[in-house]
């Protein structure tokens, strides 16, 4: 874990958004960082498309976990 210095204005924005989204301040900042990184890596995708891509990946990962549980059982 590291420390990131941000401006007071950005911290205030993160805090307000965290409250609205029912996230911790750290979780909100991590979400924005993740989305920004994904947007840079996928410049032709919209925010909605990036979210859908992440949901699809989560569904695949969940399916793989279900397969592992069934194989163990």
Secondary structure, DSSP 8 states (H G I E B T S, - for coil): -------HHHHHHHHHHHHHHT--HHHHHHHHHHHHHHHHHTTTS-HHHHHHHHHHHHHHHHHHHHHHHHHH-
